[in-house]
Amino acid sequence: MKKAPLKFIPILQEKIWGGTKLVDVLHKKANHLSDTIGESWEISTVKDAVSVVAEGVYKGKTLVDLINEFPNDLLGEKVAEKFPNEFPLLIKYIDAKQDLSIQLHPNDALAQKRHQSYGKTEMWYIMQADNNAEIIVGFKEEVDAKTYQKYLKEGKITEILNAEKVQEGDVYFIPTGRVHAIGAGVLLAEIQQTSDITYRIYDWERTDKNGNSRELHTEYALDAMDFMVTDSYKTMYKKKKNTATEIVNCPFFTTAILPVKGRLEKDFSTRDSFTILMNVKGNARINYNDESMSLAYGETILIPKTLEKITIDALEQTELLEVYIN
């Protein structure tokens, strides 16, 4: 496999709650004018939404094509062994013009049993938030299933959920079973397991343009729900210039924050995994083997396992998310 980063054509998803920031702020190219684009799938092997290489020697090939042709070179030996013929992560940018539904995701065992799918552990990195924008994550006090069902039935579910105002740089880890919702005015990067299984429990009584409500998954959600309350749902971390600082480390992915100033050399030779770089602030170029590739704000690249050394040039104050399988 050619030792070069891969950039894919973003797959834009229209959502009832979506807006225009993915086009206006992150400069994604939409096929048609729309004011309800909610998600940009940057790297995906989800059925019917498989990423296609945007440029370079592999332009036009799908990510599945490359995984089938170069499994170890692209993914790393252990990752390829565990995830044959697919990519283990789904990488997105999300723009919530309106509140998303209150929802949760099943774990691997439940998702496999019910949907022949992986579960969906995920994390959020807040890239921009309007004034007073909030997210919902977890319960604010101990409740049992009976109490939860009572509040849900009465349309008062938000009274027992934890809502927090957010700002740029906030990080939230969302394990399976944890109730959550992205609030209106939030633009974020999402890293998650390859799964599109969501259990929607409350959708703000809204309907689509035809007057139809979206499906709720009340019974499925009850089995999958984690009622545990924690002191803080936000992930606290410190940034250090030109150093990758780990912010999330779980069995499904590891994510570090990497503020770059000037030029930075990176060596991935000890890592038996691909590496993903998401630009969440600023503008950079990635240099490799006497070639280079842009990595602008809101862009994502996949660095194959075989590309062990790169140099990052920050063209302004830049912050990257570095994602891999530990």
Secondary structure as the mmCIF struct_conf table of DSSP 4:
data_model
#
loop_
_struct_conf.conf_type_id
_struct_conf.id
_struct_conf.beg_label_comp_id
_struct_conf.beg_label_asym_id
_struct_conf.beg_label_seq_id
_struct_conf.end_label_comp_id
_struct_conf.end_label_asym_id
_struct_conf.end_label_seq_id
STRN STRN1 LEU A 6 LEU A 6
STRN STRN2 PHE A 8 PHE A 8
STRN STRN3 ILE A 11 GLY A 19
BEND BEND1 THR A 20 THR A 20
HELX_RH_AL_P HELX_RH_AL_P1 LYS A 21 ASP A 24
TURN_TY1_P TURN_TY1_P1 VAL A 25 LEU A 26
BEND BEND2 ASN A 31 HIS A 32
BEND BEND3 ASP A 35 ASP A 35
STRN STRN4 ILE A 37 ILE A 43
STRN STRN5 THR A 45 VAL A 46
TURN_TY1_P TURN_TY1_P2 LYS A 47 ASP A 48
STRN STRN6 ALA A 49 VAL A 50
STRN STRN7 VAL A 52 VAL A 53
BEND BEND4 GLU A 55 GLY A 56
TURN_TY1_P TURN_TY1_P3 VAL A 57 GLY A 60
STRN STRN8 THR A 62 THR A 62
HELX_RH_AL_P HELX_RH_AL_P2 LEU A 63 GLU A 69
BEND BEND5 PHE A 70 PHE A 70
HELX_RH_AL_P HELX_RH_AL_P3 PRO A 71 LEU A 75
HELX_RH_AL_P HELX_RH_AL_P4 GLU A 77 LYS A 82
BEND BEND6 PHE A 83 PHE A 83
TURN_TY1_P TURN_TY1_P4 PRO A 84 ASN A 85
BEND BEND7 GLU A 86 GLU A 86
BEND BEND8 PRO A 88 PRO A 88
STRN STRN9 LEU A 89 ALA A 96
BEND BEND9 LYS A 97 GLN A 98
HELX_LH_PP_P HELX_LH_PP_P1 ASP A 99 SER A 101
STRN STRN10 ILE A 102 LEU A 104
HELX_RH_AL_P HELX_RH_AL_P5 ASP A 108 HIS A 115
BEND BEND10 GLN A 116 SER A 117
STRN STRN11 GLU A 122 ALA A 129
TURN_TY1_P TURN_TY1_P5 ASN A 131 ASN A 132
STRN STRN12 GLU A 134 PHE A 139
BEND BEND11 LYS A 140 GLU A 141
HELX_RH_AL_P HELX_RH_AL_P6 ALA A 145 LYS A 153
TURN_TY1_P TURN_TY1_P6 GLU A 154 GLY A 155
HELX_RH_3T_P HELX_RH_3T_P1 ILE A 157 ILE A 160
STRN STRN13 LEU A 161 LYS A 165
TURN_TY1_P TURN_TY1_P7 GLU A 168 GLY A 169
STRN STRN14 VAL A 171 ILE A 174
TURN_TY1_P TURN_TY1_P8 THR A 176 GLY A 177
STRN STRN15 HIS A 180 ILE A 182
HELX_LH_PP_P HELX_LH_PP_P2 GLY A 183 GLY A 183
TURN_TY1_P TURN_TY1_P9 ALA A 184 GLY A 185
STRN STRN16 VAL A 186 GLN A 193
BEND BEND12 THR A 194 THR A 194
STRN STRN17 TYR A 199 TYR A 202
TURN_TY1_P TURN_TY1_P10 TRP A 204 GLU A 205
TURN_TY1_P TURN_TY1_P11 LYS A 209 ASN A 210
BEND BEND13 GLY A 211 GLY A 211
HELX_LH_PP_P HELX_LH_PP_P3 ASN A 212 GLU A 215
HELX_RH_AL_P HELX_RH_AL_P7 THR A 218 ALA A 224
BEND BEND14 ASP A 231 ASP A 231
STRN STRN18 LYS A 234 THR A 235
HELX_LH_PP_P HELX_LH_PP_P4 MET A 236 MET A 236
STRN STRN19 LYS A 240 LYS A 240
TURN_TY1_P TURN_TY1_P12 LYS A 241 ASN A 242
STRN STRN20 THR A 243 THR A 243
STRN STRN21 THR A 245 ASN A 249
BEND BEND15 PRO A 251 PHE A 252
STRN STRN22 THR A 254 VAL A 260
BEND BEND16 GLY A 262 GLY A 262
STRN STRN23 ARG A 263 ASP A 267
TURN_TY1_P TURN_TY1_P13 SER A 269 THR A 270
BEND BEND17 ASP A 272 SER A 273
STRN STRN24 THR A 275 LYS A 281
BEND BEND18 GLY A 282 GLY A 282
STRN STRN25 ASN A 283 TYR A 288
TURN_TY1_P TURN_TY1_P14 ASN A 289 ASP A 290
STRN STRN26 GLU A 291 ALA A 296
TURN_TY1_P TURN_TY1_P15 TYR A 297 GLY A 298
STRN STRN27 THR A 300 ILE A 303
TURN_TY1_P TURN_TY1_P16 LYS A 305 THR A 306
STRN STRN28 LYS A 309 ALA A 314
BEND BEND19 LEU A 315 GLN A 317
STRN STRN29 THR A 318 TYR A 324
#
